[in-house]
Amino acid sequence: MPVINMATTAWKQSGGQIHTADINFAPRSTFVIASLTGTIGEGTQFAGIVSVRSRPQIDGQEVTETFGGWEQWRSSVFRQRMSSVTVGVATGKDQAAKAVFTRYEF
């Protein structure tokens, strides 16, 4: 199965916050990877996949899967007919983090 499209999303943030972003696209077999590429400060910083939306059956309804709180976010997910992914970064007080999210469509 050849890769037909690849896209990345990246951002930096600081301070005690959880920031998420929804990325919507045409339904395709899709693999998403979350990477925390840099951190500053003590404590835990986290980047991951918050949820995905896909259509398990070709003629069925879309289903949203949510993976819980930031400590349970996934680092990678593959779904057939995925149409949306929500990614997130969590930082604590006096912390900064940079994350990159890469999407491969087949």
DOMI-801851 format. One record per residue (C-alpha): residue in three letters; residue number from 0; x, y, z. Coordinates in Angstrom, 3 decimals, padded with zeros to 6 digits. Example, Ala and Ser with C-alpha at 12.3 -4.5 7.8 and 13.67 -1.06 7.14 Angstrom:
2
NODE   residu   num         c1         c2         c3
NODE      ALA     0    012.300   -004.500    007.800
NODE      SER     1    013.670   -001.060    007.140
//
This chain:
106
NODE   residu   num         c1         c2         c3
NODE      MET     0    000.000    000.000    000.000
NODE      PRO     1    001.872    003.161   -001.157
NODE      VAL     2    001.769    006.429    000.786
NODE      ILE     3   -000.300    008.933   -001.230
NODE      ASN     4   -000.005    011.920    001.117
NODE      MET     5    001.999    013.023    004.143
NODE      ALA     6    001.366    016.091    006.304
NODE      THR     7    002.842    017.476    009.521
NODE      THR     8    001.550    019.820    012.181
NODE      ALA     9    003.816    021.288    014.870
NODE      TRP    10    003.620    023.822    017.663
NODE      LYS    11    005.342    025.087    020.801
NODE      GLN    12    003.628    026.020    024.009
NODE      SER    13    004.502    026.946    027.569
NODE      GLY    14    002.875    027.305    030.941
NODE      GLY    15    000.404    025.019    032.663
NODE      GLN    16   -002.013    024.169    029.878
NODE      ILE    17   -003.419    021.453    027.671
NODE      HIS    18   -003.854    022.530    024.055
NODE      THR    19   -005.538    020.410    021.380
NODE      ALA    20   -006.098    020.799    017.635
NODE      ASP    21   -008.529    019.032    015.300
NODE      ILE    22   -007.217    018.018    011.874
NODE      ASN    23   -009.906    017.021    009.349
NODE      PHE    24   -009.287    015.349    005.981
NODE      ALA    25   -010.944    013.089    003.407
NODE      PRO    26   -011.551    009.530    004.696
NODE      ARG    27   -008.515    007.340    003.968
NODE      SER    28   -006.448    004.628    005.566
NODE      THR    29   -004.318    006.821    007.808
NODE      PHE    30   -001.419    006.395    010.239
NODE      VAL    31   -000.700    009.240    012.687
NODE      ILE    32    002.412    009.598    014.865
NODE      ALA    33    002.875    012.056    017.768
NODE      SER    34    006.387    013.151    018.763
NODE      LEU    35    007.505    015.365    021.639
NODE      THR    36    010.597    016.951    020.081
NODE      GLY    37    011.772    019.297    022.828
NODE      THR    38    011.072    020.256    026.427
NODE      ILE    39    012.246    022.881    028.911
NODE      GLY    40    011.631    022.742    032.666
NODE      GLU    41    011.204    020.048    035.239
NODE      GLY    42    008.234    017.745    035.384
NODE      THR    43    006.083    016.034    032.827
NODE      GLN    44    005.337    017.328    029.347
NODE      PHE    45    003.308    015.198    026.977
NODE      ALA    46    002.262    015.075    023.329
NODE      GLY    47   -000.182    012.584    021.896
NODE      ILE    48   -003.269    011.652    019.945
NODE      VAL    49   -006.398    012.640    021.867
NODE      SER    50   -009.007    011.064    019.571
NODE      VAL    51   -009.708    009.850    016.036
NODE      ARG    52   -012.826    009.706    013.897
NODE      SER    53   -013.225    006.946    011.331
NODE      ARG    54   -015.830    004.953    009.451
NODE      PRO    55   -015.357    001.263    010.391
NODE      GLN    56   -017.806    000.111    007.687
NODE      ILE    57   -017.693    001.605    004.187
NODE      ASP    58   -021.396    002.475    004.255
NODE      GLY    59   -021.623    002.945    008.034
NODE      GLN    60   -021.592    005.983    010.293
NODE      GLU    61   -018.451    007.692    011.524
NODE      VAL    62   -017.302    006.686    014.999
NODE      THR    63   -015.198    008.810    017.360
NODE      GLU    64   -012.678    007.083    019.638
NODE      THR    65   -011.382    009.141    022.567
NODE      PHE    66   -008.293    007.942    024.399
NODE      GLY    67   -008.812    009.573    027.814
NODE      GLY    68   -006.761    012.115    029.754
NODE      TRP    69   -003.362    013.355    028.575
NODE      GLU    70   -001.507    010.552    030.338
NODE      GLN    71   -003.464    008.033    028.209
NODE      TRP    72   -003.105    009.732    024.812
NODE      ARG    73   -001.724    007.468    022.093
NODE      SER    74    001.644    007.986    020.425
NODE      SER    75    000.443    006.408    017.156
NODE      VAL    76   -002.815    005.209    015.604
NODE      PHE    77   -003.786    003.520    012.324
NODE      ARG    78   -007.384    003.347    011.107
NODE      GLN    79   -008.983    002.603    007.779
NODE      ARG    80   -011.260    005.398    006.552
NODE      MET    81   -010.003    007.859    009.212
NODE      SER    82   -011.371    011.377    008.622
NODE      SER    83   -010.208    013.358    011.651
NODE      VAL    84   -007.575    013.295    014.360
NODE      THR    85   -007.341    015.445    017.482
NODE      VAL    86   -003.787    015.932    018.756
NODE      GLY    87   -002.621    017.578    021.947
NODE      VAL    88    000.257    018.880    024.034
NODE      ALA    89    000.216    019.105    027.845
NODE      THR    90    002.661    021.257    029.829
NODE      GLY    91    002.975    022.140    033.499
NODE      LYS    92    003.819    025.414    035.214
NODE      ASP    93    007.227    026.839    034.171
NODE      GLN    94    007.518    024.297    031.340
NODE      ALA    95    007.690    024.537    027.564
NODE      ALA    96    007.305    021.817    024.940
NODE      LYS    97    007.448    021.399    021.178
NODE      ALA    98    005.567    018.620    019.388
NODE      VAL    99    005.302    017.336    015.824
NODE      PHE   100    002.377    015.284    014.527
NODE      THR   101    002.825    013.397    011.235
NODE      ARG   102   -000.024    011.917    009.205
NODE      TYR   103    000.508    009.309    006.482
NODE      GLU   104   -002.391    008.545    004.128
NODE      PHE   105   -002.556    005.334    002.106
//
